Amino acid sequence: MTAELVRGQNHPLSQTRLEIRISAGTPIVAGATLGDEQGRIHGVERVAHPGTPTLPGLEVSRQAAADHRLAVDLDAMPEAVHRVSVLLALPVGDGGAARANGAGSGGGPTRFGAVAAPFVAVTGLDGTEVATYTLTGLEAESAVIALELYRRQGAWKVRAIGQGYAGGLADLFTDQGLSQAHQLAGDILDAVAQGVARSVPAPPPRTDGDRSRQTAAPALGPDQGGPAPQGASGPVPPQPTSPYGTQTPGIPGGPGPEPASPYGTQTPGVPDRTAPQPSYQGGADTTDPHHASAPTSGGSINYSHPRRQNAAPPPPPAAPPAQPGQPVPPVAGDATGWSMDERLYNQVWGMFEDLARTTAAYRSAVDFADSRMEKELDQVLSDPRSRIGGQGDAAREAAQAKHAQLVNQARATLDRDIAQLTAESEVVEPALPPAYARWDNPVWHGYRVPMEIPMALRLGDLHLPESAELRIPMLVRLPLERGLWIDSGRGGSLDGSFTDSHDLRRLAMETAVAHAARLLAVHPAGEFTVHVIDPAGSGAQALAPLVQTGVLAAPPAVGAAGVAEVLARLTQRVDLVQMAVRGGAPDSLPPGFDTSEQLLIVNDFPHGFDDRAVNQLRYLADEGPAVGVHLMMVADREEAAGYGPLLDPLWRSLLRLTPVPDDHLADPWVGHAWTYEPSLVPPGSQVLQQVLTEVAAARAKYR
C-alpha cells in the first residue's frame, strides 16, 4: 500500500534497496546528501550530484531532466550516515560559474513557484510504490530538500521535508553545515552545463528479422547543436537514456569508466532487467514489461513499457465558466491523477480536508468569541460600581452583541464553505465508480467484474455535527494495510438506541458481509478469496448471501476443530510466503498455490478459541497484511476481557468500525471527532445478491 505523505509525515521502509523517481514539469537537477544524526554533511565527498553521480549506496542522474531515477542501497551506506536527503534544484537557481558557461541562457524558470509541483515516489526493486510526496506550496525557492531517508533505532524511514531555499543550492548546503557550499553549488551547475559531453547514444534501428545491435556514435539533438531528424519540425525531445546514465567504456563519445553503481552497470542497447521497474498505474497488466515497441522508420527502439508513465499526470478537466458573481461550478474529477479513479480519490480526500479545516476555523472563532466575552464580563464584574445598574447592563449587552457578531460571521463563512462542498458532493457522488460508491448508487445495477484492482475502497461515510447533511466518503487504499474490527458491543451505538445485544450483533455481521461483498466485487476474478469462522453458527442468516452464491472458499468453519483448521492453514500460508519473499525466491511456492488476496472473517470472537488459536489470530493480524492475508473481526471487546492485556495489541492493530453511527474516528490534521456511518445495503434491495451472482459466475469461468 502506497503512503501518500504530507509535509513532515514519515513512513517506515521495509526494503533497503530502493529507487526514488522524480517527475517535474521542467528540467531540474537532482542530487542527494549523506548526513549525520543532525543532518549535517561533512565535506563535498558526501554530496552526490551530476558531477559526482555515484557514492557508496547511492547513484543520481548526470544531467538536468524533467524525470529522474535515483538508486539507493541503504545496506551499503557507511555507518556514519544517518540521513540521506534528496534535493532538487532549478539549473538557473544559482549564480556562480554555471551561468558564466552559458547555463540558463534559454530563459528557464528561476523559482519553483513558476513550475508544476514536483512529484517524488519511493519504490521497491519491483517498481511497487512505498511512499509518494507532491511538493506543493513552493514559491521563490530555487532549491528544495524533497524528502529524507533516515535511520532510527536500526530501522530506516522516509520523511517528507519540502524545505525550500530562495538562495538556491548554496543556501541549502550552508544550512546543512557545508563550509564549501558556494563553491560546490557552482561546480554542480558547471557539471549540468557540460552535460552534453555525457550524452548516451540511442540504439540503432532494427527490423524484426535483424536483432543484432551495433554501436553508434552519439547523435546530438537540436538542443545540443545537432540537426533535427528528417521529417521532424520544431524542437525534438531528448532520447531516453539509461536510468542511471551508465555506459560501457570504449563506445565513442562515452565518458569512460565510472564508479560502480549500487545496482551494477548496463550494456548499451540492452534493456536492464535487473534495475527497478516503475509501477504501472491501474493494477495487473499482462503485457511483458520488457517488451520493445516496434520502431518507426529511421527511428530508435523504444524499450519502455507501453504503459510506463514518466511524465506528470495530465491536467484535470476544466470547470465550466461561472456566471458573473457566482462561484465556479464544481466538476467531478478535477483533482490531479492519471486516471478518473485516481482523480476522484484525490478529490474526495480534498473535500474531507477542506471540511476539516473550515470546521476547525469556525470552532476556533467561536472559542475566541467566548473567551473575549468572558474576559469583558469579568472586567465589568470586577468593578463594584458597575455590577448593578444601567452601566453594568449596557456593558453586558455590548459584550454579548460582540460575541453574537463574531459567531455569526464565522457561521456565515462556514455555511458558504459547506454550500460549496455540498454542491461538489452532489456532482462527485453520482460519478463514483463501484469501489467508491454507496450501495444505493445506480452504478451497481450495471456492475461487471473488473479487470483491474482499484486504488481504494469505500467503507462508509463521515460527517461532522456542524454539517450533518454533508457526507464525505470514507475511502481506504487497497490492498488493506490493517485488518478491520466491526465492534458488536453496546458501546458502538452513538445515541444508545441499540440496547438489544442480539440486534446489534446481527447488524454487525450484516456490516461485515457488506464489506466482504464489496471487496469481492472490486477485485478481478480469482484475485480475492474469503474464509469465514463462525464457531457457533450464529451468523448463518447474515452470511446467507455469501454462502448461497458460492463465493466463499469453503463453507463457514464451525466448532473448535473448524477454527483450528482454518487458522492453521492461513498461518502456514503466511509462513510460506514470508520465507519465499525473504529468500528472494517467490517462484518457489508449491504448485497450485493460491496467490490471491485472502480475507478471514471471524464471528463471535473469542467463542471457540483456545490459547493457541488466539495466538494464531494475533499472528495473522500482525504479519498477514504484508503477505496478502487480511482479518475482519466481528467481536465485542468486553467479551474478550478475560484475556487481559494480552489482546490489547490485537485491537490496536485493527481499524475499528461500527454497525451504527459512532464518532470514534479522528482526522490527521486537527483531530476532529468524525461521525462514521457504515455502508449498508438499503432494506429490501437485491443489489448484493446481483453483484455476488456476477462474482460467482466470473469465478467459475476463471477456474
N, C-alpha and C positions, 0 to 999 in steps of 0.2 A: 504494500500500500504506500503510495506516494504521500509524503508530508509536504503540504503547501505552507511554507514558512512565511511569517511576517517579521518585520524588523525586530531583532532581539530574541527571537524564538530559537530554540535549539532542538536537535533530534539525534538520537543515538545512531551510530553506524555499526551495522552488523558485519560489514565487509571491510577489508583493508586495502584491497586493490580496486580503485575507483577511477571513474572518468568524470570530468567536470565539463559540461557542454554549455557554451555561452552563445546566445543569439542577440544581436543588436541590429538596429536599422541603419547603421553606418559603420565603416571600418573603425575598429578600436584596437588598442594594444592590450593584450592580456599577459599577466605575469603572476608571480607568487613570491611570498617572502617566508622564510623559515625563522620563527621567533622563539624566545624562551617563554617561561611561565608568565611573564609580564607582557609578552608580545613584542619585546624589543629585539631588534636584529643586530647581530654583532659582525659587521663587515659586509662588503659588497658581495662576498662569496656566498652569502645566504640569500641572495635575490636571484630568482630565475626570470629571465626576460629575453626578448628576441636576440640580444647579443650573446647571452649565455643561456641557451634554452634548456639545458639539462643539469640537474643537481641530483644527488642521491635520493631516489624515490620520487622524483618529480621531473616532468617534462612539459614545456609550454610551447606555444607556436612561435615561429621565427619571423612572423610578419604581422602587420595590421590587417584585420579582416572583420567582416560582419559576423562570422561564425567561427568559433574556436572549440577545440577539444584538448583539454589538459589531462595528462595521465598522472595518477598519483598512486604510489605504493607506500602505505603507511608503515608497513613492516620494515621497509628499507630506510626509514627516517632515522637520523642519528638520535641517540638517547637524549641529547641536549635540546632537541627540537620538541616543543610542546604546542606550538601553534603554526599552522600553515594558512597564511592569509592570501586569498585570491584577489588580485587587484585588476582594475580596468582603467584605461586612460584614453583620452582622445589624442590622436597623433599630434595635434597642434595645441595641446593643452599647456605646454611649457615653452619658454623662450629658448634660450640656450643655443647649443651648436646645431641642433636639428634644423632650425629654420635657416641657419646660415648655409646649410647644404640643400635648401630648397624644399624642406618638408613644410607642408601646409600651404604651398603656393596655389593649390587648387581652390582655396577658399572654403575648406571644410568647416564643420561646426566646431566651435570653441568651448561649448558648455553642454552638459548632458541634458539641461532643460530644453534644448532645441532639437533633441532627437527622441526617438521612441524609447520607452523604458527597457533597459537590457533585461534579459531573462537568463537565469542561471539554473542548471539542473545537475544534481549529483546522481550518477548512475553507477550500477554494478558492471561487471565484465560482460554480462549478458544483455546489457542495454536497459535493464529494468531501472526505472527512476526510483531513487531513495528519497530525495528531497528536492524541492524546487523553490525558487525565490525570484520575484519580479521586483526590480529596484525602482520603485516609484518615489515621487517627491523630490527628485534631484532638480536643481535649478542652475546656479552659476558654477557648479563644480565641474572640473575637467579631469579629475581622477577620483576614484572611489574604491574602498575596500568592500567588495561584494559580500563575501562570506569568509568564514574561517573554519578550518578543521582543527579541533583542539583535543588534547589528551587530558583526561580527568580520571584519576584513580585507576590507571591502567587501561581505560577504555577510551575510544575516540568518539567524538560527537561533531556535528556540524551546527554552526550558528549563523543566522542571517544578520549581517552587520549593516550594510548600506551607509557607511560613513564616508561622506564626500569631502573633497578639498578643492577650494576655488583656486589655490595656488598650484594645482597640478601635482605631478609626481614628486617634485621637490618637497612640497609641504607634507605629502603623505609619508615619504621616507624620514623626514625630520621628526614627524610625530612618533615614528617607531624607533627613534633613537639612533639613526644612522648619521654619523658625522659627515660622510661624503655624499649627502643627499643631492645637492645641486649638480655635482659632477656626474653622479650615476644617472640622474634624470636626463641630462644632456646626452650621455652615452646611449641610453635606451632609444631616444628619438633619433640619434645618428644611425643606430642599427636598423631602425624602421625605415629611414630614408634610403638606406643602402640595400633594402630587401630585394631589389631587382637581381642582385648577384646570386641570390639563393633561389631563383625560380626553378621549379621542378618541371621537367619536360612532360608533356602529355603523351600518353601511349599512342603509337601509330594506328591508323585504321586497319581493320582486317575484314575479311569476308568469312562467311560461315565455313567455307572449305579450307581456309588458311588460318590455323590457330597459332602459328609461330609469331613470336614477338621480337621486334628489333629495337635496338636503341636508337635514339634520335637526338639531335641537338635541340636545346631548349628554344622554343619559339616565343618571342616577345609579343605581347598584345599591344593594342593601341595605347594603353596607359603606360607602357614601358618602352615606347618608341618603335614598336614593330608595326607591320601592316595588318589591316583587318582581313579576316578570311574572305574569300571570294563569295560574292553574293550577299554579303552582310553589309548593313548600313548602320551608321552610328557606332557608339562605343560597344565593345564586346566585353561581357563579364569575364573575370579571370577563370581559367580552367580549374577544376577541382584538383587539389593536391593531396598528398598523403596527410592523414590526420595530424601527424607529428612532424611533417616536413623532412623525414629522413630519406636518404638517397644512397644507393650503393656507390662507393668510391670508384672512380675511374670513368664515370659517364661524363661526356663533355658538358661543361657548364656547371658541374656539380660542385658543392662546397668542400669536397674532400672528406676525410674521416671525421666522424662526430663521436662524442662520448656515448657510452652505452645507454640505451633507453631502459626504463624500468620494465617495459613490455617487449623489448627487442626491436630490431630493425626490420625493414621490409624491402623486398626486391621490387624495383620499379616495374609497373605494368602488371603485377600480380596482386590481386586483392588480398588484404591482410585478414586472414580468417582467425587469427588469434587475438587481434585487437578488439576492444569492447565495441559492441554494436549498439547504436541508439535504439530506444524503444520505438515501436510502431503504434501510432495512435489508432485506437479502435478495436483492440483486442486481438484475437488469434488471426493469423494470416498464413495461408497455405503456400504462398509464394516463396521460392527459395531466396533467402536473404542475400545470397552471394551471386544471384543471377545478374548477368551483364546485359543491359538493354541493347537492342540492335543499333549499330551506329548508322548515322546518316552518311550520305555520300561526301567523302572528303573530311568527315568529322572524326572525333575521337571516341573511344569506347567509354560508355558511362557505367562505372562499376557500382554506382549507388543503388540501394534498394529502390524499386519503383515507387514505394510509398514512404521513403525516408523523407523527413521534414527537417531541413536545415535552416530554413528561414523563419522569420517571425510569423505568427498566425495572421491570417487575413483580417482586415478590419471588419468590425461588426456592421450589420445593416444600419443604414442611416435612418433617423427618425423623420417622419413626415413633417413638413413645415408647420409651425404653430400659428394660430390666429393671433392678430395683434392683441397684446395684453394678456394672452393666455400662456400657460406653461407648455413646454414641448410635450406632445403626446408620447406615452411610453411605447416601446417596441419589444416584443419577445425576442430574446437572444441578442440584446445589444451589448453584452459583455464580450471580452476577448476569449478566443478559443479556436481550436482547429475544426471542431465540428459543432453542429447545433446543440448536441447534448452537452458538450463542454461549456458552450456559451450560456446555456440555460442553467447549468450547475453553478457557474460563477455568478450569474445574475441573481439566483436565489440567495446565495451567500452574501452578495452585496446588499440585498434587501434586508436580510437578517441583521447585518452590521449597521445599516442605516437606521433601522428601527431601534436597535440597542442604543446607539449614540444619541438619537434625538430624544429618546425617553430619559436617558441619563441627564441630558441638558435640562429637560423640563423638571426633573426631580431636584436637580441642583438649584435651579432658580426658585423653586418652592421652598427649599430648605433655607436659602438665603433670605427670602421674604419673611419666613417665620422667625429666623434669628434676629433680623433687623427690627421687626415689630416687637419682639420680646425685649430687645435692648431699649427701644424707645419707651415702652411701657414701664420698664424698670426705672428709667430716668425720671419719669413722671411720678411714680410712686415713691421714689427716694426723697422727694421734697414734700415735707408735711403740708406746706401751703397749697400744693396743687393736687392733693389726694382727693379732696372733696370740692364741690362747687363746679361752676361753669368752666373754669380753666382746665380742670382735670378731665372733664367730659370732652372738651374740644380736643385736647391732646390725644385722648384715646381714639376719638373718631378720625383724627388725622392719620394716626399710625395705622388704623385698620384700613383706611382708604388707600394708603400707600401699598399696604400688603395686597389688597384686592387688585390694585392696578398692576403690580408686578406679576401676580399669579395669572391674571387674565392675559397679559402679554405673552407669558410663557405658554399658556394653554393655546393661544391663537397660533403661535409658531408650531407647537406640537400638532395641532389639528391640520395645519397646512401640510406638514410633512406626512402625516398619516393619510391624508387625502391623496397625496401624490403616490405613496406606496400602495394604497388600495387600488388606485387606477392601474398601477403597474401589475399588481397581483391579478386583476381581472383580465389582463392581456396574457400574462405568463401562464396562469393555471391551465387554460384550455390548450396551450401549445406544448405542455409537458409530455415526454414520452412515457410509456407504461411504467418504467422503473421509477419515475419521479411522480407519477400521477396518483390521485386518490382512486379508490375502488369505484367511486361513482362517476369517474371521468369516462366519457363515451369512447376514448381511445382503446379501452379494454374490449369493447364489442367487436373491434376489428383486429383482435390480437392474433399474432402469429409468432411461433417460436423464433427468437432472434438467432442470427448467425455469429454475433459478437457479444462479449460481456460488456455491459455498460460501465460508466465511470462510478456511478453511485446508486443508492437505493433509498427509497422513502420509507421511513419508519413511523411517521406520524406528522403532526402539526404542532407548532409552537406559537404562543401569543402572550402578551403582557396585559396587566389589568387596565392600563391606560388606553389600550386599543384592542378590546376583547373581540371585536369583529374581524380584525385583520389576522389571518392565519399565514404563517410562514412555513413552508415545507421543511421538515427535518430530514436532511439528506446525509447519509454516511457513505464513505468511499468503499469501493469493492476492490479486492477481497476484504472481508471484515478483519479488522485489526484486533478487535476484542470480542469476546463472547457476549451474549445477551441474557439478561435476567428479567423475566416477567414476574413482577412481585405480586403474589396472590394473597398477601397479608392484608389485614383490615386497614393498616396504616397507609395503604396505597390510595385510599379514597380522599380526595381533597375536601369534600364537604361532609364526609362521614355518612353519606346516604346509603352506602353498601355495608349494612351490618350483618347480612346473611353471608357467612363464610362460604357456604356451598355455591351461591350465585357468583361470588367473586372468583372462586376457583374455576368455575365453568367459563366465565368471561376471560379469565387469564389464559386458559387453554385455547379458547377461540382466537385470542390475540396472537398466540404463538403460531397457530395454524395459518392465520392470515399472513404473518411474516414469512413463514416457511414456504407458503404457496407463492408469494411474491419472489422469493429467492429462486425457487424452481423456475418461475416464469421468465425471469430476466436472463437466465443462463442458456447457452446453446444446449441442444440435446446431448445428453451424456456428459455434461460438464459439471453437474451438481447432483449429489446423492444425499438422501435424507434417511436417517435412522431414528427410531423412537424407542424410548424406555418408559413404559407405563406399568410399574410393578403391580399395582392393584387393579388395573383396568379401569380406573375412574375417569380417564379421559377419552373413553371409546366414542362417546357421542360427538365430541368436538373433533376427534380425529377421523370421523367418517369420510369427509371429502378426500383426504389423502389416501385412506385405505381403499375406498370403493373405486377410485380412479386408477389405482395401481401404480402410483408414482413413488411409493416408498421402496427402499432397497429390500425390505423384508417386513413381515407383519410386526406390529409393536411387541417388544420384548416384555414379558410379564414374569413376575416371581423373581426370587433371588437368583435362580440359575440363569434366567434370561438377562438380568442386569450384569452378572459376571461375564457372560459370553460376549455381549456387545462391548463392554468396556475393555476386555482382554483383546478383542480383535482390533479396536481402534488404537489402543495403546501400542500394540505390536506394529501397527501401520506407522504411527509417529516415529517409533524407534527405527524402523527400516528406512524411512525417508531421511531422517536425520543422519543416519550412518552413510547413506548414499551421497548426500549433499556434502557432508564433512569430508568424505573420502574422495570427493571430486569425481564420482562415478555414478551420476544419476541414471545412466542407461543400464546399470547392473541390477535394477529391481526385478523381482521374479516375473516370469512370463504371465501375461494376463492380469497384471497388477492394475487396479482401477486408479487412474491418475486424476480423477475428477475431484472437485472440492467436496468435502464431507461435512454434513451438519448433523449433530446429535441433539435431539430434543429429549429433555429429561423432565418427566412429570412427577409430582408428589415427592420430591426430594425432602427428607432423607429416607422415606419409607422404602424398604427393600435393599438398603445399602448397609454393608458391614464396613469395618475399618479399612479393609483392603480396597473395597470399591470406592470409598471416599477419597483415599489417596490417589487412586487411578483417575478419578474425576478432577482432582486438583491438578494432576499432571497434564491432563488433556487441556484444561483451561490455560495453563501456563505455556506449554510447549506446542499445543496443537495449531494455533492460528498461523504460526510461521511456516508450517508444512501443509496447510490446507485442511485442517481438521478444526471445526468450529463448534461452539457449545451454545445451546439455548436452553436455559433452565426455567421451569415454571415452579416456583417454590415460595414458601413463607419462611423468612429468615428466623422468626421466633421458634418455629418447629424444629429448627436445627440448632437451637441454643445449647442443647446438651453437649455438643462437641466443644463448646467454649471457644477460645480464641484460635483454635486450630483452623477454622473455616473463614476467619477474617480476611486472609489474603485472597480466598476464592471470591468472596463478594466484592472486594475492591477491584479485582481483575475484570469484572463483568460490567457491561453498560446496563444500568438499571432502568427498566421501562415499567409502566403501569398499565393495567387494563382499563383504568378510568382516569379522568383528568387529574393531574397532580403537578405541583410546582417545585420539582426537585432538581431541575436542570439549570445550570448557570452558563452564561456566555463567557468567552475568554477575554473580553475587553473591559467590561465594567462590572461583571458579576451579578447581573440581574437574575432573579428567580423567575424562570420562564415556565409557564403552564404547558405541560405536554399532554397531547391527546393522541391516542393510538389510531392507526389507520385500519379501520374495521370495514367489513363488507356491509353495505346497507341491508336492513332487515328485509327479508323476502327476496333479495336479489339472487340470481343464479349465476352471477358472473364468475364466482370462484369455481364452481363445477365446470363451467365452459372453458375456463383457462386451463384448469388441471387436465381436462379431457384432451385439449390440444397438446399439452406437455406429454401426456402418456402416449398419444399417437406418434409424436415425434421421437420419443424414446424407443418405441417399438421399431420404427424404421431405422433408427440408428443402430440398434442391435443386429 
